[in-house]
Amino acid sequence: MNSDSQRLIQNQNLNSHTFLVRENGKQWFDIKKIDTTWIGDFNAPTTLALYRFFNHAQGALNVSRQGMLKAIIENSNLLVDDIEKELKSKNYN
């Protein structure tokens, strides 16, 4: 779960400078048509929207994590119960 989140955060496409450098020169890429004025401006609407998007994505990951952890805990408790029953059936205290 954490490694998925780390890969999301470390994704080079999220680093605007790395993305622009990598894609520059490709046939589809025309930097003159891209508004780059928001890059580095943490109060720009585009930057704020990007951070809101990733905040929502992180929230969705957290909900998913909670569900997985709940299932792990429930299954672990069932396993402990089964182990205790087995030990009692073998007269282990």
C-alpha positions in Angstrom: 0.0 0.0 0.0 2.7 2.4 0.9 4.9 1.5 -2.0 2.0 2.3 -4.4 1.6 5.7 -2.8 5.4 6.3 -3.0 5.4 5.4 -6.7 2.5 7.8 -7.3 4.3 10.7 -5.6 7.7 9.9 -7.2 6.1 9.7 -10.7 8.3 11.9 -12.9 5.2 13.0 -14.8 4.2 14.9 -11.7 7.4 16.9 -11.8 6.6 19.5 -14.4 10.2 20.4 -15.3 11.1 16.8 -15.9 8.0 16.2 -18.0 8.7 19.3 -20.1 12.4 18.4 -20.7 11.6 14.8 -21.5 8.7 15.6 -23.9 10.4 18.6 -25.6 11.3 17.8 -29.2 8.7 15.1 -29.7 6.4 15.6 -32.7 3.2 16.1 -30.7 4.8 18.4 -28.2 4.8 22.2 -28.9 5.9 24.1 -25.8 4.7 27.3 -27.4 1.1 26.1 -27.0 1.5 25.1 -23.4 0.9 27.6 -20.6 3.8 27.1 -18.3 3.3 30.3 -16.3 1.8 28.4 -13.4 5.0 26.3 -12.9 6.7 27.3 -9.7 3.7 29.5 -8.7 2.2 27.6 -5.8 -0.8 30.0 -5.8 -1.7 29.6 -9.5 -5.1 28.1 -10.1 -3.5 25.2 -12.2 -1.1 24.3 -9.4 -3.9 24.5 -6.8 -6.1 22.3 -8.9 -3.3 19.8 -9.4 -2.7 19.6 -5.7 -6.4 19.2 -5.0 -6.5 16.3 -7.5 -3.6 14.6 -5.8 -5.2 15.2 -2.4 -8.3 13.5 -3.6 -6.3 10.6 -5.1 -4.5 10.2 -1.7 -7.8 10.2 0.1 -9.1 7.4 -2.2 -5.9 5.5 -1.4 -6.5 6.0 2.3 -10.0 4.6 2.0 -8.7 1.6 0.1 -6.0 1.1 2.8 -8.5 1.2 5.5 -10.6 -1.5 3.9 -7.6 -3.7 3.3 -6.3 -3.2 6.9 -9.8 -3.9 8.3 -9.9 -7.2 6.3 -6.4 -8.1 7.5 -7.4 -7.5 11.1 -10.6 -9.5 10.8 -8.8 -12.4 9.1 -6.0 -12.3 11.7 -8.6 -12.5 14.5 -10.2 -15.5 12.8 -6.8 -17.1 12.5 -6.1 -16.5 16.2 -9.5 -18.1 17.1 -8.7 -21.1 14.8 -5.3 -21.5 16.4 -6.7 -21.3 19.9 -9.4 -23.9 19.0 -6.7 -26.2 17.6 -4.5 -25.8 20.7 -7.4 -26.6 23.0 -8.4 -29.7 20.9 -4.8 -30.9 21.4 -4.9 -30.1 25.1 -2.3 -27.4 24.9 -3.0 -24.6 27.3 
